[in-house]
């Protein structure tokens, strides 16, 4: 099934829902998927760099970090 067909199937199923709570839950589920909630490339690189540094054993204690 291609993407367009999946979207049409999903819209049809949503239109058949009569439960307000379920509609609200679906709306809440879709909120984090907005483009503005996605990390930028630079944010993603910084996080990956931090993970790499932790994997290499390069750590700073919270106390030292906050003292700077």
Buried (B, 14 or more C-beta within 10 A) or exposed (E): EEEEEEEEEEEEEEEEEEEEEEEEEBEEEEEEEEEEEEEEEEEEEEEEEEEEEEEEEEEEEEEEEEEE
